[in-house]
Amino acid sequence: MTLTEGQKQAIDKLDAEMEAAKDPCSKYIAEQLLQMATSCPEVAEKILAEKKSLAGALDAIKAEAKKHAVGGCGCVDEAQAVEIACKYYDIDNTEPAVGATAANQALGKTPETLMDTGAGAAAVSVNLDDFF
């Protein structure tokens, strides 16, 4: 598949923003957006919107987690995080582009370090203090 110029620009933009952020949550969201952008030129165009950024998407995720925080700690799972990021970028596709294996790789987890939570799915836990 040949990428459009817009898709290449969106990939470059997300790569630069992900490199600047250097945190696992940014990397995971960026990876999901990259998957969507490489498969859909329309998604790439939305990522290129001037006022939209990976940091803005993370702020939207944090704001949503904060709404449901208990004791100063709020969290959203992977699917919710991607859904919120897609909503921020006005992307219709809210399904994660890849499964939990890629998410665990993006978060630096290996099979040896994963805990079985009994929920059957990996989750991203965000402590709001990490962002302030």
Contacts in CASP RR format, 6 or more apart in sequence:
PFRMAT RR
TARGET T0000
AUTHOR 0000-0000-0000
METHOD contacts of the structure
MODEL  1
MTLTEGQKQAIDKLDAEMEAAKDPCSKYIAEQLLQMATSCPEVAEKILAE
KKSLAGALDAIKAEAKKHAVGGCGCVDEAQAVEIACKYYDIDNTEPAVGA
TAANQALGKTPETLMDTGAGAAAVSVNLDDFF
1 38 0 8 1.000
3 11 0 8 1.000
3 38 0 8 1.000
4 41 0 8 1.000
4 44 0 8 1.000
6 41 0 8 1.000
6 44 0 8 1.000
6 45 0 8 1.000
6 48 0 8 1.000
7 37 0 8 1.000
7 38 0 8 1.000
7 41 0 8 1.000
7 44 0 8 1.000
9 44 0 8 1.000
9 48 0 8 1.000
10 37 0 8 1.000
10 43 0 8 1.000
10 44 0 8 1.000
10 45 0 8 1.000
10 47 0 8 1.000
10 48 0 8 1.000
11 34 0 8 1.000
11 37 0 8 1.000
11 38 0 8 1.000
11 44 0 8 1.000
13 47 0 8 1.000
13 48 0 8 1.000
14 30 0 8 1.000
14 33 0 8 1.000
14 34 0 8 1.000
14 37 0 8 1.000
14 47 0 8 1.000
14 54 0 8 1.000
15 30 0 8 1.000
15 34 0 8 1.000
17 26 0 8 1.000
17 30 0 8 1.000
17 53 0 8 1.000
17 54 0 8 1.000
17 55 0 8 1.000
18 26 0 8 1.000
18 27 0 8 1.000
18 30 0 8 1.000
18 54 0 8 1.000
21 27 0 8 1.000
21 30 0 8 1.000
21 54 0 8 1.000
21 55 0 8 1.000
21 58 0 8 1.000
24 106 0 8 1.000
24 107 0 8 1.000
24 108 0 8 1.000
25 58 0 8 1.000
25 61 0 8 1.000
25 81 0 8 1.000
25 124 0 8 1.000
25 126 0 8 1.000
26 54 0 8 1.000
26 55 0 8 1.000
26 58 0 8 1.000
27 106 0 8 1.000
27 107 0 8 1.000
28 78 0 8 1.000
28 81 0 8 1.000
28 103 0 8 1.000
28 106 0 8 1.000
28 107 0 8 1.000
28 124 0 8 1.000
29 54 0 8 1.000
29 57 0 8 1.000
29 58 0 8 1.000
29 61 0 8 1.000
29 81 0 8 1.000
29 82 0 8 1.000
29 85 0 8 1.000
30 54 0 8 1.000
31 97 0 8 1.000
31 98 0 8 1.000
31 102 0 8 1.000
31 106 0 8 1.000
32 82 0 8 1.000
32 85 0 8 1.000
32 96 0 8 1.000
32 97 0 8 1.000
32 98 0 8 1.000
33 43 0 8 1.000
33 47 0 8 1.000
33 54 0 8 1.000
33 57 0 8 1.000
33 85 0 8 1.000
33 89 0 8 1.000
35 97 0 8 1.000
35 98 0 8 1.000
36 43 0 8 1.000
36 86 0 8 1.000
36 91 0 8 1.000
36 93 0 8 1.000
36 97 0 8 1.000
37 43 0 8 1.000
37 44 0 8 1.000
37 47 0 8 1.000
38 44 0 8 1.000
39 97 0 8 1.000
40 93 0 8 1.000
43 89 0 8 1.000
43 91 0 8 1.000
43 93 0 8 1.000
46 52 0 8 1.000
46 89 0 8 1.000
46 90 0 8 1.000
46 91 0 8 1.000
47 89 0 8 1.000
49 89 0 8 1.000
49 90 0 8 1.000
52 88 0 8 1.000
52 89 0 8 1.000
56 88 0 8 1.000
57 84 0 8 1.000
57 85 0 8 1.000
57 88 0 8 1.000
57 89 0 8 1.000
58 131 0 8 1.000
60 84 0 8 1.000
60 85 0 8 1.000
60 87 0 8 1.000
60 88 0 8 1.000
61 76 0 8 1.000
61 81 0 8 1.000
61 84 0 8 1.000
61 85 0 8 1.000
61 126 0 8 1.000
62 126 0 8 1.000
62 128 0 8 1.000
62 131 0 8 1.000
64 76 0 8 1.000
64 80 0 8 1.000
64 84 0 8 1.000
65 74 0 8 1.000
65 75 0 8 1.000
65 76 0 8 1.000
65 126 0 8 1.000
65 128 0 8 1.000
66 74 0 8 1.000
66 128 0 8 1.000
68 74 0 8 1.000
69 128 0 8 1.000
72 127 0 8 1.000
72 128 0 8 1.000
72 129 0 8 1.000
73 127 0 8 1.000
73 128 0 8 1.000
73 129 0 8 1.000
74 125 0 8 1.000
74 126 0 8 1.000
74 127 0 8 1.000
74 128 0 8 1.000
75 123 0 8 1.000
75 124 0 8 1.000
75 125 0 8 1.000
75 126 0 8 1.000
76 84 0 8 1.000
76 124 0 8 1.000
76 126 0 8 1.000
77 121 0 8 1.000
77 123 0 8 1.000
77 124 0 8 1.000
78 96 0 8 1.000
78 100 0 8 1.000
78 103 0 8 1.000
78 121 0 8 1.000
78 122 0 8 1.000
78 123 0 8 1.000
78 124 0 8 1.000
79 95 0 8 1.000
79 96 0 8 1.000
81 124 0 8 1.000
82 94 0 8 1.000
82 95 0 8 1.000
82 96 0 8 1.000
82 97 0 8 1.000
83 94 0 8 1.000
85 91 0 8 1.000
86 92 0 8 1.000
86 93 0 8 1.000
86 94 0 8 1.000
87 94 0 8 1.000
96 103 0 8 1.000
100 121 0 8 1.000
100 122 0 8 1.000
103 122 0 8 1.000
103 124 0 8 1.000
104 110 0 8 1.000
104 114 0 8 1.000
104 122 0 8 1.000
107 124 0 8 1.000
109 122 0 8 1.000
114 122 0 8 1.000
117 123 0 8 1.000
END
